[in-house]
Amino acid sequence: MPSLRHRTSPILFIPILAATFAGCSRGPSPPAAALASFTGDRILEHIRVLSSDEFEGRGPGSKGEQLTIKYLEDQYRAAGLEPGNPDGTYL
């Protein structure tokens, strides 16, 4: 059975993808501009936030899971992404 860390680590890539699309809310931009907005520092900041003690390992059913969901939703909003579910939610 994989450890909790291995089961939840892919969630780190979701805000990274959201950060990649951060320019979407400002209208179309050339691929070079989108690529330039994708930096190691931005990725590292997402990793630092999500791996902090405050997020308690991001385990299912924990306070850390709720904090992770809120963080991701905030990142989606900041990137200009709209909720895709019929009930107006992201998840």
N, CA, C and O of each residue as an XYZ file, in Angstrom:
364
protein
N       0.856     -1.177      0.000
C       0.000      0.000      0.000
C       0.899      1.236      0.000
O       1.788      1.341      0.846
N       0.690      2.179     -0.932
C       1.527      3.370     -0.977
C       1.281      4.254      0.232
O       0.196      4.264      0.813
N       2.305      4.987      0.588
C       2.153      5.896      1.721
C       1.218      7.037      1.362
O       0.954      7.280      0.185
N       0.718      7.736      2.369
C      -0.163      8.884      2.158
C       0.530      9.922      1.314
O      -0.094     10.566      0.470
N       1.818     10.089      1.537
C       2.575     11.086      0.778
C       2.514     10.782     -0.713
O       2.328     11.694     -1.519
N       2.665      9.530     -1.089
C       2.627      9.173     -2.508
C       1.225      9.309     -3.092
O       1.068      9.647     -4.265
N       0.228      9.051     -2.291
C      -1.138      9.166     -2.796
C      -1.541     10.618     -2.990
O      -2.334     10.911     -3.885
N      -1.026     11.534     -2.189
C      -1.465     12.922     -2.264
C      -0.506     13.816     -3.014
O      -0.860     14.956     -3.315
N       0.698     13.354     -3.333
C       1.671     14.225     -3.976
C       1.220     14.770     -5.332
O       1.619     15.885     -5.670
N       0.410     14.058     -6.138
C      -0.011     14.653     -7.416
C      -0.796     15.940     -7.250
O      -0.857     16.745     -8.180
N      -1.397     16.153     -6.091
C      -2.161     17.379     -5.878
C      -1.263     18.608     -5.961
O      -1.747     19.710     -6.217
N       0.026     18.433     -5.751
C       0.952     19.553     -5.866
C       0.976     20.109     -7.282
O       1.266     21.291     -7.470
N       0.682     19.295     -8.268
C       0.760     19.748     -9.643
C      -0.447     20.560    -10.082
O      -0.371     21.277    -11.080
N      -1.543     20.466     -9.373
C      -2.743     21.208     -9.758
C      -2.517     22.714     -9.680
O      -2.809     23.415    -10.650
N      -2.005     23.244     -8.557
C      -1.772     24.690     -8.550
C      -0.678     25.106     -9.517
O      -0.673     26.239     -9.999
N       0.243     24.208     -9.804
C       1.278     24.528    -10.780
C       0.633     24.721    -12.142
O       0.978     25.648    -12.875
N      -0.300     23.845    -12.479
C      -1.017     24.010    -13.741
C      -1.839     25.287    -13.738
O      -1.906     25.991    -14.746
N      -2.466     25.589    -12.604
C      -3.232     26.830    -12.512
C      -2.321     28.035    -12.701
O      -2.700     29.005    -13.357
N      -1.133     27.978    -12.134
C      -0.185     29.086    -12.289
C       0.244     29.239    -13.744
O       0.513     30.347    -14.208
N       0.305     28.126    -14.453
C       0.674     28.172    -15.858
C      -0.344     28.977    -16.651
O       0.010     29.682    -17.596
N      -1.598     28.871    -16.265
C      -2.655     29.549    -16.991
C      -3.014     30.907    -16.393
O      -4.050     31.474    -16.738
N      -2.194     31.426    -15.523
C      -2.489     32.695    -14.846
C      -2.715     33.822    -15.838
O      -3.471     34.748    -15.543
N      -2.093     33.773    -16.986
C      -2.272     34.817    -17.992
C      -3.593     34.722    -18.723
O      -3.945     35.656    -19.443
N      -4.334     33.654    -18.577
C      -5.580     33.465    -19.320
C      -6.608     34.548    -19.026
O      -7.369     34.928    -19.915
N      -6.645     35.044    -17.813
C      -7.664     36.029    -17.464
C      -7.389     37.385    -18.108
O      -8.279     38.235    -18.144
N      -6.204     37.601    -18.604
C      -5.856     38.871    -19.231
C      -5.983     38.815    -20.752
O      -5.489     39.706    -21.443
N      -6.622     37.808    -21.266
C      -6.783     37.672    -22.702
C      -5.676     36.829    -23.303
O      -4.742     36.423    -22.611
N      -5.789     36.573    -24.586
C      -4.801     35.733    -25.252
C      -3.405     36.349    -25.190
O      -3.238     37.566    -25.272
N      -2.432     35.497    -25.046
C      -1.054     35.957    -25.059
C      -0.216     34.957    -25.838
O      -0.588     33.791    -25.966
N       0.897     35.409    -26.350
C       1.747     34.480    -27.098
C       2.282     33.379    -26.185
O       2.427     33.591    -24.981
N       2.574     32.219    -26.740
C       3.107     31.130    -25.918
C       4.353     31.538    -25.133
O       4.559     31.059    -24.018
N       5.173     32.403    -25.687
C       6.387     32.824    -24.990
C       6.047     33.548    -23.685
O       6.742     33.370    -22.684
N       4.994     34.357    -23.685
C       4.594     35.077    -22.473
C       4.097     34.096    -21.415
O       4.403     34.250    -20.232
N       3.338     33.096    -21.830
C       2.846     32.090    -20.883
C       4.012     31.311    -20.303
O       4.057     31.046    -19.102
N       4.941     30.951    -21.147
C       6.107     30.212    -20.676
C       6.936     31.044    -19.707
O       7.455     30.519    -18.722
N       7.061     32.331    -19.979
C       7.836     33.214    -19.097
C       7.193     33.343    -17.719
O       7.893     33.578    -16.734
N       5.868     33.192    -17.634
C       5.190     33.311    -16.341
C       5.350     32.050    -15.491
O       5.003     32.050    -14.310
N       5.860     31.007    -16.071
C       6.049     29.713    -15.406
C       7.473     29.663    -14.867
O       8.409     29.353    -15.604
N       7.638     29.969    -13.573
C       8.981     30.043    -13.000
C       9.167     29.039    -11.872
O       8.208     28.596    -11.239
N      10.402     28.700    -11.643
C      10.730     27.803    -10.551
C      10.329     28.378     -9.203
O       9.905     27.647     -8.308
N      10.466     29.696     -9.061
C      10.092     30.336     -7.803
C       8.599     30.198     -7.522
O       8.202     29.968     -6.380
N       7.771     30.338     -8.551
C       6.318     30.188     -8.357
C       5.970     28.756     -7.984
O       5.146     28.525     -7.099
N       6.585     27.808     -8.646
C       6.338     26.399     -8.326
C       6.771     26.110     -6.892
O       6.046     25.470     -6.130
N       7.957     26.588     -6.535
C       8.470     26.361     -5.194
C       7.562     26.965     -4.127
O       7.386     26.375     -3.061
N       6.989     28.121     -4.399
C       6.079     28.735     -3.429
C       4.837     27.865     -3.214
O       4.387     27.701     -2.080
N       4.281     27.306     -4.294
C       3.128     26.403     -4.148
C       3.515     25.178     -3.320
O       2.756     24.743     -2.454
N       4.684     24.631     -3.589
C       5.145     23.460     -2.837
C       5.328     23.806     -1.367
O       4.942     23.031     -0.491
N       5.908     24.954     -1.096
C       6.115     25.367      0.302
C       4.785     25.508      1.041
O       4.651     25.060      2.180
N       3.818     26.123      0.395
C       2.512     26.306      1.033
C       1.865     24.953      1.308
O       1.462     24.668      2.436
N       1.767     24.126      0.278
C       1.045     22.863      0.416
C       1.763     21.848      1.303
O       1.124     20.952      1.854
N       3.068     21.976      1.445
C       3.795     21.029      2.287
C       4.036     21.565      3.697
O       4.701     20.919      4.507
N       3.497     22.738      3.981
C       3.696     23.319      5.310
C       2.940     22.517      6.376
O       2.001     21.782      6.071
N       3.364     22.674      7.609
C       2.714     21.982      8.727
C       1.239     22.349      8.837
O       0.425     21.540      9.282
N       0.900     23.558      8.436
C      -0.492     24.015      8.512
C      -1.430     23.094      7.733
O      -2.590     22.930      8.112
N      -0.936     22.487      6.640
C      -1.776     21.644      5.797
C      -1.830     20.193      6.274
O      -2.478     19.359      5.642
N      -1.165     19.888      7.367
C      -1.273     18.602      8.072
C      -1.184     17.382      7.153
O      -1.870     16.388      7.388
N      -0.367     17.442      6.130
C      -0.198     16.300      5.240
C      -1.253     16.175      4.152
O      -1.150     15.291      3.300
N      -2.260     17.031      4.157
C      -3.311     17.045      3.134
C      -4.114     15.747      3.074
O      -4.695     15.424      2.038
N      -4.148     15.016      4.164
C      -4.828     13.725      4.177
C      -6.337     13.844      3.999
O      -6.941     14.815      4.453
N      -6.947     12.861      3.341
C      -8.396     12.862      3.158
C      -9.135     12.954      4.483
O      -8.793     12.268      5.446
N     -10.142     13.801      4.522
C     -10.957     13.956      5.714
C     -10.340     14.819      6.801
O     -10.923     14.966      7.876
N      -9.180     15.387      6.544
C      -8.510     16.183      7.571
C      -8.717     17.682      7.330
O      -9.187     18.107      6.274
N      -8.351     18.461      8.343
C      -8.357     19.917      8.192
C      -7.430     20.309      7.042
O      -7.711     21.256      6.307
N      -6.324     19.578      6.892
C      -5.383     19.851      5.809
C      -6.004     19.684      4.431
O      -5.683     20.426      3.503
N      -6.896     18.706      4.301
C      -7.582     18.530      3.013
C      -8.452     19.747      2.711
O      -8.459     20.237      1.582
N      -9.175     20.233      3.700
C     -10.030     21.402      3.492
C      -9.193     22.635      3.143
O      -9.579     23.427      2.284
N      -8.053     22.795      3.808
C      -7.163     23.918      3.490
C      -6.616     23.796      2.065
O      -6.488     24.794      1.355
N      -6.297     22.573      1.659
C      -5.789     22.337      0.311
C      -6.844     22.686     -0.725
O      -6.543     23.340     -1.723
N      -8.070     22.259     -0.496
C      -9.157     22.561     -1.426
C      -9.353     24.064     -1.546
O      -9.503     24.585     -2.652
N      -9.353     24.758     -0.425
C      -9.506     26.215     -0.458
C      -8.343     26.861     -1.209
O      -8.552     27.768     -2.015
N      -7.132     26.404     -0.952
C      -5.955     26.948     -1.633
C      -6.084     26.765     -3.152
O      -5.841     27.694     -3.922
N      -6.465     25.569     -3.563
C      -6.603     25.299     -4.997
C      -7.697     26.161     -5.624
O      -7.506     26.730     -6.699
N      -8.835     26.253     -4.954
C      -9.908     27.097     -5.478
C      -9.461     28.554     -5.590
O      -9.777     29.227     -6.572
N      -8.736     29.038     -4.601
C      -8.218     30.411     -4.650
C      -7.253     30.592     -5.822
O      -7.255     31.631     -6.483
N      -6.434     29.579     -6.071
C      -5.493     29.656     -7.197
C      -6.244     29.649     -8.530
O      -5.880     30.372     -9.457
N      -7.280     28.838     -8.617
C      -8.085     28.809     -9.848
C      -8.719     30.177    -10.101
O      -8.677     30.690    -11.219
N      -9.307     30.766     -9.053
C      -9.918     32.098     -9.188
C      -8.882     33.133     -9.616
O      -9.131     33.935    -10.516
N      -7.719     33.109     -8.965
C      -6.657     34.063     -9.278
C      -6.180     33.910    -10.720
O      -5.744     34.881    -11.339
N      -6.260     32.705    -11.249
C      -5.852     32.457    -12.634
C      -6.952     32.835    -13.624
O      -6.743     32.789    -14.836
N      -8.117     33.207    -13.108
C      -9.216     33.587    -13.987
C     -10.045     32.420    -14.481
O     -10.845     32.571    -15.404
N      -9.858     31.249    -13.871
C     -10.635     30.079    -14.273
C     -11.999     30.124    -13.600
O     -12.113     30.492    -12.431
N     -13.011     29.754    -14.333
C     -14.356     29.706    -13.782
C     -14.704     28.290    -13.370
O     -14.219     27.336    -13.977
N     -15.540     28.132    -12.344
C     -15.959     26.773    -11.949
C     -16.627     26.075    -13.114
O     -17.367     26.689    -13.884
N     -16.357     24.776    -13.237
C     -16.891     24.029    -14.366
C     -18.056     23.130    -14.039
O     -18.636     22.530    -14.944
N     -18.417     23.016    -12.788
C     -19.522     22.133    -12.414
C     -20.844     22.869    -12.458
O     -20.894     24.077    -12.227
N     -21.916     22.149    -12.755
C     -23.242     22.795    -12.831
C     -23.651     23.518    -11.544
O     -24.415     24.482    -11.580
N     -23.133     23.039    -10.403
C     -23.480     23.688     -9.139
C     -22.583     24.883     -8.818
O     -22.679     25.451     -7.730
N     -21.708     25.275     -9.760
C     -20.862     26.450     -9.585
C     -19.615     26.212     -8.767
O     -19.007     27.163     -8.277
N     -19.213     24.938     -8.606
C     -18.019     24.619     -7.840
C     -16.889     24.204     -8.768
O     -17.113     23.864     -9.929
N     -15.660     24.237     -8.234
C     -14.500     23.784     -8.974
C     -14.304     22.277     -8.859
O     -13.817     21.634     -9.789
N     -14.687     21.716     -7.706
C     -14.414     20.302     -7.443
C     -15.687     19.506     -7.345
O     -15.642     18.296     -7.126
